[in-house]
Amino acid sequence: GRVRSSAGRLPGWDAGVPPGPKRSIAADRLRRSGSSQTLVRKLTLPGPRPPPRERALAARPLPRAASSPDMRENLDAFLSALSAPGGPPKSAPGARVTSGVGNHLGGGNACRHHARISEDLADIAQRLRLDPEGTRRELIASDAWRYYADYLANATRQAGHRQ
């Protein structure tokens, strides 16, 4: 091997593949479509570009409509979502495989955490039905509604995807 390789190719070696640099798919595509000047013209905008800050602000998503407030920012929207008929949706850790070899995943820490969150949300919804003003004062005083609002929003979104 090593001693003979300095002499070049031996007669038994595959001589069908010519040596040389590897071909680039991107470079081949550029050669087929035209010159690099065509690519540069495609990528550049006519005229000067706005400053980076303005481009970043323009790329931000539009604010939500006032008719559908986000429950993560609005206590009343959170409370109305909690007191919806049927109670709050169950919180789940995400897409999990529950069949086959991995069917023991229900005992994982994430599953137990989300099960406790679902129990807490159901408990808050029950307390809200029994004592609305007291529960509201407690949630405002502890600011715990912001913590649960994130989980409730995710559970609501997941319930919408499951349907």
Order of alpha helices (4+ residues) and beta strands (2+ residues): alpha-alpha-alpha-alpha-alpha-alpha-alpha-alpha
